[in-house]
Amino acid sequence: MLQKLPIIFGIFVVMALSNAVVPVLPDFAEGAALQGAVYSAYFLGAFVAVLPAGVASDRIGSVPLIRAGLLLTLGSGVLILLFPSGLPLLAFRVVEGIGAGLFLSAALAWANSQPSAGQLSGYFMAALNLGLVVGLLATGWLDAALDSHLAGIAFFTVLAVPVVGMGFAVRESERVGFAKANLPGIVRNYFWLFSAAVVLVGMTGAVAAVYPEYTGNDPSVLALQLATINIATIIAVLVAPRINFRPVPTIRAASLLMAAAVVAGYFTPYAFPAIGALSGVIIVAVLAFLAETRIQQGVMTGLFNTASYAGFTFLSAIAGLAAGLFGFLAAFLLLAVMAAAVAIPIGRCRCEYRG
């Protein structure tokens, strides 16, 4: 348990800090397009870091990358507090994303290589989404209480200090019985699986990116509404490991349900839990399947995280741009069409495994 606690608490703090800007995005930038840029800058950094971090985890081990990711998270939080606007803000959000990407791929590879990979990865993803929820709620409450949109970032930056210290308690895990990763072969066999993750996992980020400007609600209200996405994901990732999912039928059904939930999200935030729950089911199904392959998990989880952050990065930017040019209804409809379209090519996935 001493080994697992820094991993679980670490992902909680990393995600909480990353999400601390969401309820107060209008205070950082004006307009849906600029707010989308501030939001997605973090995911751009994570996107470029997660695959190299996964590959490096297989070669040099996960622990150095876990520690580096935590240090970058702490440093970026301090820099955002010092430079909370303009191009410096965008740059340090990218740095924050790089730190999160290093930690996420390395920590997830560490967890998915354990004997109890399914359960531990479920706890890991639950802590990840709990961090997102707490980041939203705490920032909304602190902004209302202290009248400062930087209060949430300051709180989680301070909380990152002991987490960095805890990172030095983690030790390398044994990875016995895992086949050496062949990156071109993995991409060829699992291309449509990872492509589906781009859209269906990234959908939660895209909705969260445009919703604050769409409603114009108070940050504390927005925090509660958007938190329902992650609360539903937490429940899903804790319950879903008890079910034996196969990727193709699961993704096909989830894509159609996700499209309907996104359209409903334009009319009511009560659709958000459905979006979060469907995302959680997809995450668990894919991670469990990747663990079954018995291929080195650094590359496998690195590719999964790359796909996820590609979705968060590009879907958020596309949704913000569509909202700015054509209106919010067009943005929600575009996202729904993208989700439904996943059902067509997923049947071409080879999805081979050794388990």
Sequence and secondary structure as in RCSB ss.txt:
>XXXX:A:sequence
MLQKLPIIFGIFVVMALSNAVVPVLPDFAEGAALQGAVYSAYFLGAFVAVLPAGVASDRIGSVPLIRAGLLLTLG
SGVLILLFPSGLPLLAFRVVEGIGAGLFLSAALAWANSQPSAGQLSGYFMAALNLGLVVGLLATGWLDAALDSHL
AGIAFFTVLAVPVVGMGFAVRESERVGFAKANLPGIVRNYFWLFSAAVVLVGMTGAVAAVYPEYTGNDPSVLALQ
LATINIATIIAVLVAPRINFRPVPTIRAASLLMAAAVVAGYFTPYAFPAIGALSGVIIVAVLAFLAETRIQQGVM
TGLFNTASYAGFTFLSAIAGLAAGLFGFLAAFLLLAVMAAAVAIPIGRCRCEYRG
>XXXX:A:secstr
 TTHHHHHHHHHHHHHHHHTTGGGHHHH SSHHHHHHHHHHHHHHHHHHHHHHHHHHHHH SHHHHHHHHHHHHH
HHHHHHH  SHHHHHHHHHHHHHHHHHHHHHHHHHHHTSTTHHHHHHHHHHHHHHHHHHHHHHHHHHHHHHS TT
HHHHHHHHHHHHHHHHGGG       S B   HHHHHHHHHHHHHHHHHHHHHHHHHHHHHHHHH   HHHHHHH
HHHHHHHHHHHHHHGGGS   HHHHHHHHHHHHHHHHHHHHH GGGHHHHHHHHHHHHHHHHHHHHHTTB HHHH
HHHHHHHHHHIIIIIHHHHHHHHHHH HHHHHHHHHHHHHHTTTGGGG       
